[in-house]
Amino acid sequence: MKRAIAAFSLTVAAASAPAQHVPLVIPPSTPPPLPIPDETLLQLGAVEQRMTVPVMIGARGPWHFVIDTGAERTVIARELAGVLGLTAGPGARIVALTGIMPVETAIIPALRVSSLPPRGVVAPALAAQHIGAQGLLGIDALQDHAVTIDFDRDQMTLIPAPRRARKGAADEIVITARSRLGQLIVTDAAWRGTRIAVVIDTGTPYSIGNGALLNAMTRRQRTLPAVTLTSVTGQSLVAPSLLADDLVVGGIHFASVPMGFADSAAFDRLGLGDKPALLLGMDVLRLFRRVAIDFPNRQIRFLNHRTDRGRPVWPG
């Protein structure tokens, strides 16, 4: 039986916007990487507001993978798997926001990023134009680590997570989450008094709510033009969108957040199908100078709101 895997990454565009193709640039073969210290700074790239980091596959690379806290498993571009001559793995099913789809997989014998030791990975192999990058670095690669994204410096730090959660600094807001299938879900969140569950999703450029949240907000918020959501599988749907005010997440108040909506099996997989829920995307996370995600200790830390960023802007 094929195992189901959640991958919530999306590209989001105005309903009439054309799709973009991501070129696959092949770097030359490189020697095995030198040992890397426990704490390592990685220079970040940007893909549709998402963040990418350099990844080594065996002795070749670096390849640019999106950091995706909304994906259970690491994903590789089908074209890259072909270039590297990776062996095909067993079939799998992807549970995406746009539906469930059978996919092929590739066996990555040694995947290395930063301080993570090399490990073998069976990764879904999807089209690069739908991933929007050469791959996605999922929770399977991040779950034992603390991930800090510094938006001021465009850097990410990966370190082994401390055994115990630490207290927040004076300029930090610390939110404790619960874990479901490795993903961190913030339950201390609300919109106009309605409790909602929030998933921190660095793989989604914009914030996406479920049908239950849309039902709660309908006729009470400003309507925006419909948007086209395209998942990592290439499936698309035209989704309604709204401009939500008075959103509170862990004590942080957001006055104006544009969001699209999809009534999807992806929310069902997290047990959030019939409860108001939201994937908080990179457009909102970028409002802060730094965001730290500690998976083992179930903590999310936000440092100082960036006044120069303004408000999240919906595509179109």
C-alpha positions as CSV (number, residue, x, y, z in Angstrom):
1,M,0.0,0.0,0.0
2,K,1.3,3.4,-0.9
3,R,2.1,5.7,2.0
4,A,0.5,9.1,2.1
5,I,2.8,12.1,2.5
6,A,1.7,15.7,3.3
7,A,3.3,18.4,1.2
8,F,1.6,21.8,1.5
9,S,3.9,23.9,-0.6
10,L,2.2,26.1,-3.2
11,T,2.8,28.7,-5.8
12,V,0.2,31.4,-5.7
13,A,-0.8,33.8,-8.5
14,A,-3.6,36.0,-9.7
15,A,-6.1,33.8,-11.5
16,S,-4.9,35.1,-14.9
17,A,-1.1,35.0,-14.3
18,P,1.0,32.6,-16.4
19,A,3.0,29.8,-14.8
20,Q,6.8,30.3,-14.4
21,H,9.4,27.7,-15.2
22,V,12.4,27.2,-13.0
23,P,15.7,26.4,-14.8
24,L,17.7,23.5,-13.5
25,V,21.3,24.7,-13.3
26,I,23.8,21.8,-13.0
27,P,26.9,22.7,-10.9
28,P,30.2,20.8,-11.6
29,S,31.1,17.8,-9.5
30,T,32.7,18.7,-6.3
31,P,34.9,16.8,-3.8
32,P,33.3,15.5,-0.6
33,P,32.4,18.5,1.7
34,L,34.7,19.3,4.7
35,P,33.4,18.6,8.2
36,I,30.9,21.2,9.3
37,P,30.6,22.5,12.9
38,D,27.5,21.9,14.9
39,E,26.3,25.5,14.3
40,T,26.4,26.5,10.7
41,L,25.3,29.6,8.9
42,L,23.8,29.0,5.5
43,Q,23.3,31.8,3.0
44,L,19.7,31.9,1.9
45,G,18.3,32.4,-1.6
46,A,14.7,33.5,-2.3
47,V,12.1,31.7,-4.4
48,E,8.7,33.4,-4.4
49,Q,9.4,34.7,-0.9
50,R,10.3,31.2,0.3
51,M,13.9,30.5,1.5
52,T,16.4,28.1,-0.1
53,V,19.6,26.6,1.3
54,P,22.5,24.7,-0.4
55,V,22.2,20.9,-0.2
56,M,24.8,18.3,-1.1
57,I,23.8,15.0,-2.6
58,G,26.7,12.7,-2.3
59,A,29.7,14.6,-3.5
60,R,27.7,16.8,-5.9
61,G,26.1,20.1,-5.5
62,P,25.3,22.4,-4.0
63,W,21.6,22.3,-5.0
64,H,19.0,24.8,-3.9
65,F,16.2,23.3,-1.7
66,V,13.4,25.3,-0.2
67,I,13.1,25.1,3.6
68,D,9.6,23.7,3.9
69,T,8.2,23.2,7.4
70,G,4.9,22.2,5.9
71,A,6.3,19.1,4.1
72,E,6.6,15.8,6.0
73,R,9.2,14.5,3.7
74,T,12.1,16.0,1.6
75,V,11.2,16.2,-2.1
76,I,13.6,16.3,-5.1
77,A,13.0,17.7,-8.5
78,R,12.5,14.9,-11.0
79,E,14.9,16.5,-13.4
80,L,17.7,16.6,-10.7
81,A,17.1,13.0,-9.8
82,G,17.6,12.1,-13.5
83,V,20.8,14.2,-13.8
84,L,22.2,12.4,-10.7
85,G,21.1,9.0,-11.9
86,L,19.2,8.2,-8.7
87,T,17.5,4.8,-8.4
88,A,13.7,4.9,-8.4
89,G,12.0,4.1,-5.1
90,P,8.6,2.8,-4.2
91,G,5.4,4.7,-5.2
92,A,3.8,7.1,-2.7
93,R,0.9,9.4,-2.4
94,I,1.2,13.1,-1.9
95,V,-1.5,14.8,0.2
96,A,-1.4,18.4,-1.1
97,L,-3.7,21.3,-0.7
98,T,-5.1,20.7,-4.2
99,G,-5.7,17.0,-3.7
100,I,-4.2,13.6,-3.3
101,M,-2.0,12.2,-6.1
102,P,0.2,9.2,-6.7
103,V,3.9,10.1,-7.2
104,E,7.2,8.4,-8.0
105,T,10.1,8.5,-5.6
106,A,13.9,8.6,-5.9
107,I,16.4,7.1,-3.5
108,I,18.9,9.7,-2.3
109,P,21.8,7.7,-0.9
110,A,23.4,10.6,1.0
111,L,21.8,14.0,1.6
112,R,23.7,16.6,3.6
113,V,22.8,20.1,4.7
114,S,24.7,22.1,7.3
115,S,25.3,20.2,10.5
116,L,22.9,17.4,9.7
117,P,24.9,14.1,9.1
118,P,24.6,12.6,5.7
119,R,21.5,10.3,5.5
120,G,19.7,8.3,3.0
121,V,16.3,9.6,1.9
122,V,13.5,8.2,-0.2
123,A,12.1,11.4,-1.7
124,P,9.1,12.0,-3.8
125,A,10.3,13.1,-7.3
126,L,8.2,16.0,-8.7
127,A,8.6,18.4,-11.6
128,A,10.9,21.3,-10.9
129,Q,8.5,23.8,-12.4
130,H,5.9,22.8,-9.8
131,I,8.2,22.7,-6.8
132,G,9.6,26.1,-7.8
133,A,13.1,24.9,-6.8
134,Q,15.5,21.9,-7.1
135,G,13.9,20.3,-4.1
136,L,12.2,20.8,-0.7
137,L,13.9,20.2,2.6
138,G,11.1,18.7,4.7
139,I,10.5,17.9,8.4
140,D,12.2,14.6,8.1
141,A,15.5,16.5,7.7
142,L,14.7,19.3,10.2
143,Q,12.8,17.5,13.1
144,D,15.8,17.0,15.4
145,H,17.1,20.6,14.9
146,A,16.4,24.2,15.8
147,V,16.0,26.3,12.7
148,T,16.6,30.0,12.8
149,I,15.9,32.2,9.8
150,D,17.4,35.7,10.0
151,F,15.7,37.9,7.5
152,D,17.9,40.9,8.1
153,R,21.0,38.9,7.1
154,D,19.3,36.4,4.7
155,Q,20.9,33.6,6.7
156,M,19.6,30.4,8.3
157,T,21.2,28.6,11.3
158,L,20.8,24.9,11.9
159,I,21.8,23.5,15.3
160,P,21.0,20.3,17.2
161,A,18.0,21.3,19.4
162,P,18.8,21.8,23.1
163,R,17.5,19.1,25.4
164,R,15.3,21.6,27.2
165,A,13.3,24.6,26.0
166,R,15.0,27.8,26.9
167,K,13.4,31.0,28.1
168,G,12.9,33.7,25.6
169,A,15.0,36.9,25.6
170,A,13.5,40.2,26.4
171,D,13.0,41.1,22.8
172,E,11.5,37.7,21.8
173,I,8.0,36.4,21.6
174,V,7.9,32.7,22.4
175,I,5.0,30.5,21.3
176,T,4.6,26.9,22.5
177,A,3.0,24.7,19.9
178,R,1.8,21.1,19.7
179,S,3.2,18.5,17.3
180,R,1.2,16.5,14.8
181,L,3.0,14.4,12.2
182,G,6.1,16.4,13.0
183,Q,4.5,19.7,12.2
184,L,4.1,22.4,14.8
185,I,0.5,23.6,15.3
186,V,-0.1,26.8,17.3
187,T,-3.5,26.5,19.2
188,D,-3.1,29.9,21.0
189,A,-4.6,31.8,18.0
190,A,-7.8,33.5,17.2
191,W,-9.6,35.7,14.7
192,R,-12.2,38.1,16.2
193,G,-12.6,35.7,19.1
194,T,-12.9,32.6,17.0
195,R,-10.3,30.0,18.0
196,I,-8.1,28.8,15.1
197,A,-5.2,26.4,14.6
198,V,-2.1,27.9,12.9
199,V,0.6,25.9,11.1
200,I,3.9,27.7,10.5
201,D,4.7,26.9,6.9
202,T,7.9,28.2,5.4
203,G,7.1,26.4,2.1
204,T,4.1,28.5,1.3
205,P,4.7,32.1,0.0
206,Y,1.2,33.3,1.2
207,S,-1.2,32.3,3.9
208,I,-3.9,29.7,3.2
209,G,-7.0,29.0,5.3
210,N,-9.3,26.0,5.3
211,G,-13.1,25.9,4.5
212,A,-14.1,26.2,8.2
213,L,-12.1,29.4,8.5
214,L,-13.6,30.8,5.3
215,N,-17.1,30.1,6.6
216,A,-16.3,32.0,9.8
217,M,-14.9,35.0,7.8
218,T,-17.4,35.2,4.9
219,R,-19.3,38.5,4.7
220,R,-17.2,39.9,7.6
221,Q,-14.0,40.7,5.7
222,R,-13.0,42.5,2.5
223,T,-13.0,40.2,-0.5
224,L,-10.0,40.1,-2.7
225,P,-9.7,38.7,-6.3
226,A,-9.6,35.0,-6.7
227,V,-6.2,33.4,-6.9
228,T,-4.8,30.2,-8.5
229,L,-3.2,27.8,-6.2
230,T,-0.7,25.4,-7.8
231,S,0.6,22.6,-5.6
232,V,3.9,20.7,-5.9
233,T,2.0,18.0,-7.8
234,G,1.1,20.5,-10.6
235,Q,-2.6,20.4,-9.7
236,S,-4.3,23.8,-9.6
237,L,-7.5,25.3,-8.2
238,V,-9.0,28.8,-8.2
239,A,-9.5,29.8,-4.6
240,P,-11.4,32.7,-3.0
241,S,-9.4,35.1,-1.0
242,L,-10.0,37.7,1.7
243,L,-8.2,40.4,3.6
244,A,-8.4,39.4,7.3
245,D,-8.0,41.8,10.1
246,D,-7.7,41.3,13.9
247,L,-5.7,38.0,13.6
248,V,-3.9,37.1,16.9
249,V,-1.2,34.3,17.0
250,G,0.4,33.6,20.3
251,G,-0.2,37.1,21.5
252,I,1.0,38.7,18.3
253,H,-1.6,40.9,16.6
254,F,-1.8,41.2,12.8
255,A,-4.0,44.0,11.6
256,S,-4.2,43.0,7.9
257,V,-3.4,39.6,6.4
258,P,-4.4,38.5,2.9
259,M,-5.2,34.8,2.6
260,G,-6.6,32.3,0.2
261,F,-8.8,29.3,1.1
262,A,-8.8,25.7,0.1
263,D,-11.0,23.0,1.6
264,S,-8.4,20.3,1.4
265,A,-7.5,16.8,2.6
266,A,-4.2,18.3,3.7
267,F,-6.0,19.9,6.6
268,D,-7.8,16.6,7.3
269,R,-4.5,14.8,7.6
270,L,-3.6,17.1,10.5
271,G,-7.0,16.7,12.1
272,L,-8.0,20.2,11.2
273,G,-10.6,19.6,8.5
274,D,-13.6,20.7,10.5
275,K,-11.9,23.4,12.6
276,P,-10.9,26.9,11.5
277,A,-7.2,26.5,10.5
278,L,-4.5,28.5,8.8
279,L,-1.1,27.9,7.1
280,L,0.9,31.0,8.1
281,G,3.1,31.7,5.1
282,M,6.3,33.5,4.4
283,D,4.6,36.8,3.6
284,V,3.8,37.1,7.3
285,L,7.0,35.5,8.7
286,R,9.0,38.1,6.8
287,L,7.5,40.8,8.9
288,F,9.9,39.8,11.6
289,R,13.7,40.2,11.9
290,R,14.1,36.6,12.9
291,V,12.0,33.5,13.3
292,A,13.3,30.4,15.2
293,I,11.6,27.0,15.0
294,D,12.6,24.4,17.6
295,F,11.0,21.2,16.6
296,P,11.8,18.9,19.5
297,N,10.9,21.5,22.1
298,R,7.8,22.7,20.2
299,Q,8.7,26.3,20.4
300,I,8.5,29.2,17.9
301,R,10.3,32.4,18.6
302,F,9.7,35.8,16.9
303,L,12.1,38.7,17.1
304,N,11.1,42.3,16.6
305,H,8.5,43.2,14.0
306,R,10.1,44.9,11.0
307,T,8.4,48.2,10.5
308,D,10.1,48.6,7.1
309,R,8.3,45.6,5.7
310,G,4.8,47.1,5.7
311,R,1.9,44.6,5.3
312,P,1.7,41.3,3.5
313,V,0.6,41.9,-0.1
314,W,-1.5,39.4,-2.1
315,P,-0.4,38.6,-5.7
316,G,-2.3,40.2,-8.5
